[in-house]
Amino acid sequence: MVASGDKLNAFDPASGKLLRSINVAAHAGTAFDGQHLFQLAEDRIQKVDPKTGRVLATIPAPGGGGNSGLAWAEGTPWVGQYGDRKIYQIDPQTGAILRTIKSDRFVTGVTWVDGEVLESLEMPPGVEVSGLESDGGKQFFCGGGRSGRVRTVRRPKRSSATDCGSKGPVDSASN
């Protein structure tokens, strides 16, 4: 799913073909808990029925907005905040912050891979990243900022979880 302001777009990652759109406010990250979509929309997170597109519930987003990514792991949403360089684990019913992870980089996306979350991707100079999602395997899908593109990036190899400094939500960063 790709958030594009006033709708969520589902596309085939292999072909790039648009499969479906849902008309719902969609300003940043999208997460899936196995049953519902969770969508950042300014200062709130919307719980969306993926079949009907209907917003079922809304909770406040951390910090009143400025969020840059969303993932679902350990039974809760994880929200990235770009400027604050933080990733928050939040209560899916109330929006209360359960845990905060500080990053040394700007957080431009959040994803969860192999039970780990804090991982940084180095992108070529001048390449903007505005979101991050994993296929659960060897690829990341990165929003291309103002370009409107989604980039496929191979997951970097690493020797151990300590190489990335911590376990926690994956942080795609820009300087």
HUWO-V218185 format. One record per residue. RES is the residue in three letters. PSI is psi in whole degrees, -180 to 180 (none if undefined). OMEGA is omega in whole degrees, 0 to 359 (none if undefined). NEAR is the number of other ideal C-beta (glycine too) atoms within 8 Angstrom. Layout:
<<RES/PSI/OMEGA/NEAR> <RES/PSI/OMEGA/NEAR>>
This chain:
<<MET/140/178/8> <VAL/123/177/11> <ALA/130/182/13> <SER/36/176/8> <GLY/-69/182/7> <ASP/7/177/7> <LYS/161/173/10> <LEU/133/180/15> <ASN/128/174/10> <ALA/134/179/10> <PHE/158/176/10> <ASP/118/184/7> <PRO/-26/181/9> <ALA/-42/184/4> <SER/-21/185/5> <GLY/3/182/7> <LYS/133/176/6> <LEU/126/181/7> <LEU/-36/186/6> <ARG/152/173/6> <SER/145/175/8> <ILE/125/179/11> <ASN/97/179/6> <VAL/146/177/13> <ALA/127/186/9> <ALA/90/187/14> <HIS/-12/179/8> <ALA/-137/190/10> <GLY/155/178/16> <THR/140/177/13> <ALA/160/180/11> <PHE/128/181/10> <ASP/9/183/9> <GLY/-17/179/3> <GLN/-40/184/3> <HIS/154/170/10> <LEU/146/173/13> <PHE/128/188/16> <GLN/126/174/15> <LEU/134/178/17> <ALA/92/182/11> <GLU/-111/187/8> <ASP/16/183/7> <ARG/164/173/10> <ILE/126/182/16> <GLN/136/172/12> <LYS/120/189/12> <VAL/135/172/15> <ASP/116/184/9> <PRO/-21/180/8> <LYS/-42/185/4> <THR/-21/185/4> <GLY/3/182/9> <ARG/136/175/6> <VAL/118/184/8> <LEU/-31/182/7> <ALA/161/178/6> <THR/136/174/7> <ILE/156/178/13> <PRO/144/175/8> <ALA/149/179/14> <PRO/142/174/11> <GLY/5/177/8> <GLY/23/179/7> <GLY/-170/182/7> <GLY/20/182/9> <ASN/151/187/15> <SER/-2/180/14> <GLY/159/182/19> <LEU/136/176/17> <ALA/160/176/15> <TRP/124/177/11> <ALA/152/179/9> <GLU/30/177/4> <GLY/13/182/5> <THR/159/172/11> <PRO/148/174/12> <TRP/127/186/17> <VAL/129/177/16> <GLY/140/174/18> <GLN/117/185/15> <TYR/-66/187/11> <GLY/-34/180/6> <ASP/-10/181/8> <ARG/48/181/11> <LYS/156/173/11> <ILE/128/183/18> <TYR/136/167/14> <GLN/128/184/13> <ILE/157/177/15> <ASP/125/184/10> <PRO/-15/179/10> <GLN/-35/188/4> <THR/-22/186/5> <GLY/1/180/9> <ALA/140/179/6> <ILE/124/180/9> <LEU/-31/184/8> <ARG/147/178/6> <THR/131/174/8> <ILE/125/178/13> <LYS/142/179/6> <SER/152/175/12> <ASP/8/181/4> <ARG/164/173/10> <PHE/131/181/10> <VAL/114/181/18> <THR/-2/177/15> <GLY/158/181/18> <VAL/134/173/18> <THR/165/185/14> <TRP/125/182/13> <VAL/130/176/11> <ASP/39/178/3> <GLY/10/180/5> <GLU/152/178/12> <VAL/-33/188/17> <LEU/106/182/15> <GLU/141/183/9> <SER/142/177/9> <LEU/132/175/12> <GLU/124/180/4> <MET/157/178/8> <PRO/153/179/4> <PRO/137/178/3> <GLY/-6/179/4> <VAL/120/178/8> <GLU/143/174/9> <VAL/128/182/16> <SER/10/178/10> <GLY/165/184/15> <LEU/134/174/16> <GLU/150/179/9> <SER/152/172/13> <ASP/5/182/9> <GLY/2/181/4> <GLY/-115/188/6> <LYS/10/182/5> <GLN/147/169/11> <PHE/149/172/14> <PHE/122/186/13> <CYS/128/173/16> <GLY/142/185/12> <GLY/29/178/13> <GLY/-135/183/7> <ARG/-10/181/5> <SER/-23/183/6> <GLY/8/181/4> <ARG/156/169/5> <VAL/124/182/10> <ARG/141/174/10> <THR/126/184/9> <VAL/131/176/10> <ARG/139/178/7> <ARG/129/179/10> <PRO/145/176/6> <LYS/146/174/4> <ARG/156/186/7> <SER/-28/180/4> <SER/165/179/5> <ALA/-25/181/7> <THR/-16/178/5> <ASP/-28/183/7> <CYS/3/170/10> <GLY/-27/185/5> <SER/163/169/6> <LYS/137/180/7> <GLY/-175/184/8> <PRO/140/182/16> <VAL/132/185/15> <ASP/113/173/16> <SER/126/193/16> <ALA/153/170/11> <SER/155/182/9> <ASN/none/none/4>>
